[in-house]
Amino acid sequence: MIEEYFIKILRWREKNISERHFVIFLSLLTGFFCAIAAHILKSIVDLLHELVKSYFTDGSLNYLYLATPIIGVFLASTFVRRVVKDDISHGVTKIMFAISQRKARIKSHNTWSSIIASSLTIGFGGSVGAEAPIVLTGSAIGSNLGQLFRMEQKTLMLLVGCGAAGAVAGIFKAPIAGVCFTLEVLMLDLTMASIVPLLISAATASVFTYLFSSSEAMFTFEAVPFTLRNVPFYILLGVLCGFVSLYFTRGMTKLESFFGSLNTPFKKLFVGGTMLSILIFFIPPLYGEGYDTIGYLLSGNVESIAENSVFYDFRDNYWMMLLFLFLIIFFKIFASAATNGSGGTGGIFAPSLFMGCITGFAMAYINNNILHISALPEKNFALAGMAGVMAGVMHAPLTGAFLIAELTGGYDLFICLMITSTVAYVTILTFEPHSLYAMRLAKKGELLTHNTDKNILTLLKTENVIETDFQTLHPEMYLGDVIKIVANSNRNIFPVLDSKRRLVGHISLNEIRNIMFRPELYKRFKVSKLMVSPADTVSAEDPMERVMYKFEKTKAWNLPVLDAEGKYMGYVSKSKIFSHYRDLLVTLSDE
């Protein structure tokens, strides 16, 4: 009964509301649900933080730091393995993969599973952020709303972007940053057909987030006015943030590979949980998202970050505090990787902001208390560092600058933020062409960029253009047998296979044309004498960019395709690739 009524609604919508106008409505609805999801996630994390910390005692060391992170990771890991039964880690990468496949169909459980898993992880002290899980949640909301109302594929992709923009806007109260994140990181093309729904979703999420919580910015502080004499120091900070971003990106990649090599959940939990607990025990600022530490630094209360640590007794010693800040930056990636590697769920938004804040603050702190080159505003540099490291890690300078401006209401610092984030981005781009999110897809050749030609080659899959209507030969056949096969074939290439269907060569009609009408040779020449090796071969797993490179290198029009075991599958031809290319080009074209 309900299904019949819903079908009537769909039919009424199709007759009375254009798809363009209905997408506007869906983007607004997506933003609203993203705000609710973000509010639920933040509320659960704050509630668990208060519950856990109520058992903490004041002192130089707190032994509960050894237990609570492991408990949270264990609960989250068990929930994912026993209830969800699906991999929900690396949320942003999953969205990029969905877009790269032009499927944009995200599983319905992602609308709630990431909220529960990440809140358990972070609420008990996991050293990651809630932002990537909420982005996956928001994108899943957009995708599933589109599927519910049976929207076409192109609209589904746009709604995935609306969900991501709404999620970032909702969790940070930062609508401009949400749109920039979708365009820069998820690499959704900027067109008038897409920008309006993104803006509506982000603005809606921000408005309702303000309604659900408060009208204050996430971090409040009094900024020191911008002065030209500090520009060289912001440039230097940008370079420093670029190298910190490089350390973050490469370090996280290696640590993720290490935890990926542990082949059982128990090993991952034991190794990762032990590492995480020990790090948090000796360096308490690594506990949770780290926003408390950012708040302390922005309020000028640097001594508070050393509470419950062995460094608290040395809080008045500049050199010891600098050592403590350096240890926080160095070990943060270990704590974050251990959290996710042991089974927890979280993202790198918060860790990048956290490391950037400490980097910027430490630079100004060194100058003001040790070098005395120039009086630098520590709060301003802490914020600029946040923008710089985020821009470097995500390869998103606009997102970094706008996010920090919206987080703090510090629009007076926008020039400083732009300088630092741009320099950091240029610095890391020299060493790493892709962001941490994109590296996993780039290695598989599944990464979309803003280059339309590369996008089309990415979307083209080798397996979809394989042609199999070729008559096969075997090496012991005579020329006469080949002539009979040629007479019944509309192809001019004939693959030669051995008994295990491995390609040993092929015969081209052009190469035997001069002897094919000489009957006296039909029993003289075997296929093994006539065949030649192909100019190159293609794997079914090869990305299309690699396939086109082989065509360009060999100047061939047809290349054989082999599977992982080297067995013959068929051929790919330039003509069929060009035909599919044209079809996709039409699909990607603006309306």
C-alpha positions, 0 to 999 in steps of 0.5 A, spaced: 500 500 500 505 504 501 509 503 495 503 504 491 502 511 494 509 512 493 509 510 486 503 515 485 507 521 488 513 519 483 509 520 477 506 526 480 512 529 481 515 527 474 509 530 471 509 537 475 516 538 477 522 539 473 528 535 475 532 541 475 527 544 480 526 537 484 534 537 485 534 544 488 529 541 493 533 534 494 539 539 495 535 542 501 533 536 504 540 533 504 543 539 507 537 538 513 539 531 514 546 532 514 545 538 519 542 532 524 547 527 522 553 532 524 549 534 531 548 527 533 555 525 532 558 531 535 553 530 541 555 523 542 562 524 542 561 530 547 557 525 551 562 520 551 568 525 552 564 527 559 563 520 561 570 518 560 573 524 563 569 524 569 573 518 571 579 521 570 583 524 576 588 530 576 595 529 577 601 528 573 599 522 570 593 519 568 593 511 568 586 511 565 589 513 558 592 506 558 585 503 558 580 508 555 582 508 547 583 501 547 576 500 549 573 505 544 577 502 538 574 495 541 567 497 541 568 500 534 571 494 531 566 489 534 560 494 531 563 494 524 565 487 524 559 484 527 553 489 525 555 492 519 560 487 516 563 492 511 569 496 511 567 503 512 574 506 513 577 512 509 570 515 508 573 520 503 576 515 499 570 511 498 566 517 496 572 519 491 572 512 488 564 512 487 565 518 483 570 515 479 566 509 477 560 514 476 556 509 480 555 514 486 551 509 489 553 509 496 550 503 501 544 505 505 548 503 512 553 508 511 547 513 513 548 511 520 554 506 521 559 511 520 556 515 526 556 510 531 563 507 529 566 514 529 563 516 536 565 510 539 572 511 537 573 518 538 569 519 544 573 514 548 579 517 546 581 515 539 586 520 536 582 521 529 577 526 527 569 525 526 569 529 519 571 524 514 566 519 517 560 525 517 562 526 510 561 519 508 554 519 512 552 526 508 554 523 501 550 517 503 544 521 505 545 524 498 546 518 494 540 514 498 535 520 497 537 520 490 536 513 489 529 513 493 526 518 488 529 514 482 534 520 480 538 519 474 546 517 475 548 524 473 544 527 479 546 522 483 553 524 483 551 531 484 547 529 490 553 525 493 557 532 492 551 536 496 552 531 501 559 532 502 558 539 502 553 539 507 556 535 512 563 539 512 558 545 513 554 542 518 560 539 522 564 546 522 559 551 521 563 553 514 558 553 508 564 556 504 569 551 506 564 545 504 563 547 497 570 548 496 572 541 499 567 538 494 570 542 488 577 541 490 578 534 494 572 530 491 573 534 484 566 535 482 566 539 476 564 547 477 558 548 473 552 552 474 548 546 474 552 543 480 554 550 484 547 552 486 545 545 489 552 545 493 551 552 495 543 550 498 546 544 501 551 547 505 547 553 507 542 549 509 546 545 513 550 551 516 543 554 518 540 548 522 547 547 525 546 554 528 539 552 530 541 546 533 547 548 537 549 556 538 551 562 534 558 562 536 564 560 532 567 553 533 574 557 536 573 564 539 579 569 539 582 576 538 586 576 532 592 581 531 591 585 525 595 583 519 601 587 518 606 587 512 612 586 515 610 579 517 608 576 510 615 573 510 614 569 516 607 567 513 611 565 507 616 561 511 610 558 515 607 555 509 614 552 507 614 549 513 607 547 513 608 544 506 614 539 509 609 537 515 604 535 510 609 531 506 611 528 513 604 527 514 602 524 508 608 519 507 608 517 514 600 515 514 601 511 508 607 507 510 603 506 517 597 504 514 601 499 509 604 496 516 597 495 519 594 492 513 600 487 513 597 485 520 592 479 517 587 478 523 583 483 527 586 481 534 593 483 531 591 489 529 587 491 535 593 488 540 599 492 536 594 498 534 591 499 541 598 498 545 601 503 541 595 508 541 594 507 549 602 508 550 602 514 546 596 518 549 599 516 556 605 519 555 602 525 551 595 526 553 594 532 547 594 526 543 587 524 546 581 525 542 580 530 536 585 535 539 580 541 539 581 542 546 589 543 545 587 548 539 583 552 544 588 552 549 593 555 544 588 560 541 587 562 548 595 563 549 594 558 555 600 553 552 602 550 559 595 547 560 597 542 554 602 539 558 597 537 564 597 530 566 604 529 562 611 528 565 612 535 562 607 539 566 613 540 571 617 543 566 612 548 563 615 554 565 622 551 561 621 554 554 626 548 551 622 543 554 615 546 552 618 546 545 620 539 545 613 537 548 610 540 542 615 537 537 613 530 540 606 532 539 607 533 532 612 527 530 607 522 534 600 524 532 600 520 525 602 514 529 596 515 534 592 517 528 594 511 524 594 506 530 587 508 531 584 506 524 589 501 523 587 497 530 579 497 528 577 504 529 573 509 525 575 516 523 579 521 519 584 526 518 581 533 518 582 534 525 589 531 525 591 535 520 588 541 523 591 539 530 598 538 527 598 545 523 596 549 529 602 546 533 606 547 527 604 555 527 604 556 534 611 553 535 614 557 530 612 564 533 613 561 540 621 559 538 621 566 535 618 570 541 622 566 546 628 564 543 630 567 537 627 574 538 627 576 531 620 579 531 614 579 535 610 574 532 602 573 534 602 566 536 594 566 535 595 568 528 600 563 526 597 558 530 591 559 525 595 560 519 598 553 520 592 550 521 590 552 514 597 550 511 597 543 513 590 542 511 591 545 505 598 541 504 595 534 506 588 535 502 591 539 496 586 544 497 588 551 499 581 554 498 578 549 503 584 550 508 583 558 508 576 558 508 575 553 513 579 556 518 576 563 517 569 560 518 571 556 524 574 562 528 570 568 524 577 571 523 576 573 516 581 579 518 586 574 517 584 571 510 590 574 507 595 570 512 591 564 511 591 564 503 599 566 503 600 560 508 595 555 505 598 557 498 605 556 499 604 550 503 600 547 497 605 549 492 611 546 497 608 539 497 606 539 490 613 539 488 614 532 492 607 529 492 602 530 486 596 527 490 593 528 496 593 523 501 585 521 500 587 521 492 593 517 493 590 510 494 586 511 487 591 514 483 595 508 484 590 504 481 588 508 476 581 510 478 582 517 480 578 523 477 581 530 476 579 536 473 582 534 466 576 532 462 580 528 457 584 524 463 577 523 466 574 520 460 580 515 460 579 514 467 572 512 466 573 508 460 575 501 463 579 496 459 574 490 460 568 494 457 572 495 450 575 488 449 572 484 443 572 477 443 569 475 436 576 473 433 577 466 430 583 463 434 589 458 431 594 454 434 601 453 432 601 446 428 595 448 423 597 449 416 596 455 412 591 451 408 587 450 415 588 458 416 585 459 409 578 456 411 578 460 417 579 466 414 574 465 409 569 465 415 571 471 418 570 478 418 577 480 422 584 481 419 587 478 425 588 471 428 591 470 435 595 463 436 594 460 442 597 454 445 593 448 449 593 452 455 590 458 451 596 462 452 597 467 446 604 465 443 603 470 437 598 472 431 597 472 424 595 478 420 591 478 414 596 483 410 602 479 412 600 472 409 596 476 403 602 474 398 601 467 399 594 465 401 592 464 394 598 459 392 595 452 394 602 449 393 604 452 399 598 450 403 601 444 406 608 447 407 607 452 412 605 451 419 602 457 423 608 457 428 612 459 422 607 464 419 606 468 426 609 474 429 609 476 436 604 482 438 607 489 438 605 489 446 600 486 450 594 489 455 592 486 461 585 487 463 586 490 469 590 496 466 587 503 466 586 506 460 591 511 460 596 505 460 593 502 454 593 508 450 600 509 452 601 502 449 597 504 442 601 511 442 608 507 443 607 501 438 603 505 433 598 499 433 590 499 432 589 492 435 592 489 441 591 483 445 588 482 452 591 477 457 588 476 464 592 475 470 594 468 468 597 470 461 591 467 458 588 470 452 581 474 453 581 478 446 583 484 443 582 492 444 582 496 438 583 504 437 576 504 434 572 502 439 576 506 444 574 512 440 567 510 440 566 509 447 570 516 448 565 520 444 559 517 448 562 518 455 564 525 452 557 527 451 555 524 458 560 529 461 558 535 457 554 540 461 547 541 459 
